[in-house]
Amino acid sequence: MIDQTLLEAVERIAREAGDAIMKVYARDFSVEEKEDKSPLTEADQAAHHVIVRGLQSLPVRLPILSEEDMEGFAGVDADGRYWLVDPLDGTKEFIKRNGEFTVNIALIENGVPVLGVVTAPALGTAYVAAEGVGAFKVEKDGQRHAIQVAGQPAEGSTWRVVGSRSHPSPDLVAWLDKLGEHEMLPMGSSLKLCLIAEGKADAYPRLGPTCLWDTGAAHAVVRYAGGRVETLEGEPLSYANPAEKLNPYFVVWGH
């Protein structure tokens, strides 16, 4: 089922969703508040509808779990597969208009992300990956090149650590003290994981709340670029129980 053709089809869907987002981004827009106090804009909804239509048009129909329609998710199929979607990851960055927001689409199979597409509509870039295909960055000019994690920093060197722009964590200071010499690289949305995947950062500790759809697509990119996304106990981050929705604390490693 997974091949270059499917990956390219999902990338097209994500880019179409990005176009819908940018139409809202270019003008004034209202901001609502969800029950969990997180922000919601009309761009989130517009992108959601584009993605659902696109995924439903693919040859193989699978259940879709989207942040913007959790109630519509019917559960995984008989083979443990489902689409995991965040139509607009980094809504706070979208509202700030700093460009660091993404469209995330992942294919999950038996709890593992086996395909992931992350597009950054305002930046014009994308990260795509799939089992048997590899991991790639698509530049603004359309050039596509394979990406790979940097590997573990040499002993005594400075760790490049990605941090969130909008979600600082008090637990992070203690974790960084144990890590040793480091420099912080602030970044929004799932682009944090993508920095690890392309070798521009070494670690991303997330000691705060996230949901499955925040990480699934970029997790696939990191995975096929040679990196790891693990819980604090060293177990691979799993998507096998979508009813849970929340991720445990985790760390992304570029080696």
ZATITOR-245039 format. One record per residue (C-alpha): z negated, x negated, y negated; residue number from 1. Coordinates in steps of 0.2 Angstrom, whole numbers, plus 5000, padded with zeros to 4 digits. Each point is the difference from the previous one (the first is absolute). Layout:
// residues N
[[Z,X,Y],NUM]
...
//
This chain:
// residues 255
[[5000,5000,5000],1]
[[4995,4986,4988],2]
[[5015,4990,4993],3]
[[5008,4994,4984],4]
[[5009,5016,4998],5]
[[4983,5010,5000],6]
[[4992,4987,4988],7]
[[5014,5002,4988],8]
[[4999,5019,5001],9]
[[4982,5000,4996],10]
[[5003,4987,4986],11]
[[5013,5012,4992],12]
[[4987,5014,5001],13]
[[4987,4990,4991],14]
[[5012,4995,4987],15]
[[5005,5018,4997],16]
[[4981,5004,4998],17]
[[4999,4986,4988],18]
[[5014,5007,4989],19]
[[4990,5016,4999],20]
[[4985,4991,4995],21]
[[5009,4990,4986],22]
[[5006,5016,4993],23]
[[4983,5005,4997],24]
[[4994,4983,4995],25]
[[5013,5000,4986],26]
[[4992,5014,4991],27]
[[4984,5008,4996],28]
[[4991,5008,5015],29]
[[4983,5009,5003],30]
[[4987,4993,5012],31]
[[4989,5011,5011],32]
[[4985,4996,5010],33]
[[4998,5003,5019],34]
[[4985,5006,5009],35]
[[4995,4981,5003],36]
[[5002,4996,4982],37]
[[5016,4990,5002],38]
[[5014,5003,4988],39]
[[5016,5010,5004],40]
[[5016,5001,4990],41]
[[5016,5010,5002],42]
[[5008,4984,5006],43]
[[4989,5000,5016],44]
[[5006,5017,5004],45]
[[5018,4996,4996],46]
[[5001,4985,5011],47]
[[4991,5009,5014],48]
[[5013,5013,5001],49]
[[5014,4987,5000],50]
[[4992,4991,5014],51]
[[4997,5015,5011],52]
[[5018,5006,4998],53]
[[5006,4983,5004],54]
[[4990,4997,5015],55]
[[5003,5017,5007],56]
[[5019,4996,4999],57]
[[4999,4985,5011],58]
[[5006,5002,5018],59]
[[4983,4999,5008],60]
[[4988,5013,4992],61]
[[4981,4994,5000],62]
[[4984,5007,4992],63]
[[4997,4995,4982],64]
[[4983,4995,4993],65]
[[5002,4999,4981],66]
[[4986,4998,4988],67]
[[5007,5015,4991],68]
[[5000,5011,5015],69]
[[4986,4996,5012],70]
[[4999,5018,5006],71]
[[5018,5001,5005],72]
[[4997,4986,5013],73]
[[5002,5007,5018],74]
[[4993,4984,5008],75]
[[5009,4986,5009],76]
[[5014,5004,5012],77]
[[5000,4997,5019],78]
[[5004,4982,4998],79]
[[4986,4997,4987],80]
[[5012,4999,4986],81]
[[5000,5006,4982],82]
[[5006,4996,4982],83]
[[4986,4994,4989],84]
[[5004,5003,4981],85]
[[4993,4996,4983],86]
[[5013,5007,4988],87]
[[4992,4991,4985],88]
[[4987,4986,5004],89]
[[4992,4993,4985],90]
[[5000,5016,4989],91]
[[4987,4992,4989],92]
[[5013,4986,4997],93]
[[5013,5013,4997],94]
[[4990,5008,4987],95]
[[4996,4983,4992],96]
[[5019,4997,5000],97]
[[4998,4982,5007],98]
[[5013,5002,5013],99]
[[4989,4996,5015],100]
[[5002,5016,5010],101]
[[5010,5002,5016],102]
[[5007,5013,5012],103]
[[4994,4997,5018],104]
[[5008,5006,5016],105]
[[4994,4994,5017],106]
[[5004,5005,5018],107]
[[4985,5000,5011],108]
[[5001,4998,5019],109]
[[4984,5001,5010],110]
[[4989,4995,4985],111]
[[5011,4985,4995],112]
[[5012,4999,4985],113]
[[5017,4996,5008],114]
[[5010,5003,4984],115]
[[4996,4999,4982],116]
[[5009,5002,4983],117]
[[4992,4996,4984],118]
[[5010,5002,4984],119]
[[4994,4996,4982],120]
[[5011,5012,4989],121]
[[4995,4993,4983],122]
[[5003,4982,5007],123]
[[5016,5003,5009],124]
[[4994,4991,5016],125]
[[4996,5005,5017],126]
[[4992,4994,5016],127]
[[5006,5006,5017],128]
[[4996,4996,5018],129]
[[5001,5006,5017],130]
[[4997,4995,5018],131]
[[5015,4990,5007],132]
[[5007,4998,4983],133]
[[4988,4990,4990],134]
[[4993,5000,4982],135]
[[5010,4999,4984],136]
[[4999,5001,4981],137]
[[5014,5008,4991],138]
[[5001,4993,4982],139]
[[5005,5010,4985],140]
[[5018,4994,5001],141]
[[5001,5006,5018],142]
[[4999,4983,5009],143]
[[4990,5002,5016],144]
[[4991,4985,5008],145]
[[4987,4998,5014],146]
[[4982,4997,4995],147]
[[4986,4991,5009],148]
[[4982,4998,4996],149]
[[4994,4983,4994],150]
[[4988,4995,5014],151]
[[4982,4995,4998],152]
[[4996,4989,4985],153]
[[4997,4982,5003],154]
[[4981,4995,5001],155]
[[4994,4997,4982],156]
[[5014,5010,4992],157]
[[4998,5015,4989],158]
[[5002,5017,5008],159]
[[5011,5013,4991],160]
[[4991,5016,5001],161]
[[5008,5017,4995],162]
[[4989,5012,4991],163]
[[5002,5018,4995],164]
[[5003,5004,4981],165]
[[4992,5017,5001],166]
[[4987,5000,5014],167]
[[4987,4985,4998],168]
[[4987,4999,5014],169]
[[4983,4993,4998],170]
[[5000,4994,5018],171]
[[5015,4988,4996],172]
[[4989,4987,4991],173]
[[4990,4996,5016],174]
[[5016,5000,5011],175]
[[5008,4988,4987],176]
[[4985,4988,5000],177]
[[5002,4998,5019],178]
[[5019,4997,4998],179]
[[4997,4985,4989],180]
[[5012,4993,4986],181]
[[5012,5014,4995],182]
[[5010,5007,4986],183]
[[5002,5019,4997],184]
[[5017,5008,4998],185]
[[4999,5018,4994],186]
[[5012,5013,5006],187]
[[5002,5019,5002],188]
[[5005,5011,5014],189]
[[5006,4994,5017],190]
[[5009,4985,4991],191]
[[4984,4991,5004],192]
[[5004,4999,5018],193]
[[5018,4996,4996],194]
[[4995,4985,4991],195]
[[4992,4994,5016],196]
[[5015,5004,5010],197]
[[5012,4989,4989],198]
[[4988,4985,4999],199]
[[4994,5002,4982],200]
[[4982,5003,5005],201]
[[4988,4995,5014],202]
[[4988,5015,5002],203]
[[4996,5017,4994],204]
[[4983,5007,5004],205]
[[4998,5018,4997],206]
[[4982,5004,5000],207]
[[5002,5018,4993],208]
[[5007,5017,5005],209]
[[5018,5001,5005],210]
[[5010,5013,5010],211]
[[5013,4998,5014],212]
[[5015,5003,4989],213]
[[4994,4987,4987],214]
[[5003,4986,5013],215]
[[5011,5005,5014],216]
[[5017,4995,4993],217]
[[4995,4984,4993],218]
[[4990,4996,5016],219]
[[5016,5000,5009],220]
[[5008,4988,4988],221]
[[4985,4988,5002],222]
[[5000,5002,5019],223]
[[5019,4996,5001],224]
[[4998,4986,4988],225]
[[4987,4991,5011],226]
[[4984,5006,4992],227]
[[4985,5010,5005],228]
[[4991,5016,4994],229]
[[4983,5000,5008],230]
[[4983,5009,4998],231]
[[4985,4990,4996],232]
[[4996,4999,5018],233]
[[5017,4992,5004],234]
[[5009,5015,5007],235]
[[5018,5005,4995],236]
[[5000,5014,4988],237]
[[5004,5015,5010],238]
[[5009,5017,4995],239]
[[4997,5008,5017],240]
[[4989,5013,4993],241]
[[5009,5008,4985],242]
[[4987,5014,4998],243]
[[4987,4987,4995],244]
[[5011,4995,4985],245]
[[4989,4987,4993],246]
[[5002,4981,5004],247]
[[4985,4989,5004],248]
[[4997,4985,4989],249]
[[5014,4987,5004],250]
[[5007,4983,4996],251]
[[5018,4995,4999],252]
[[5003,4983,5006],253]
[[5016,4989,4997],254]
[[4998,4991,5016],255]
//
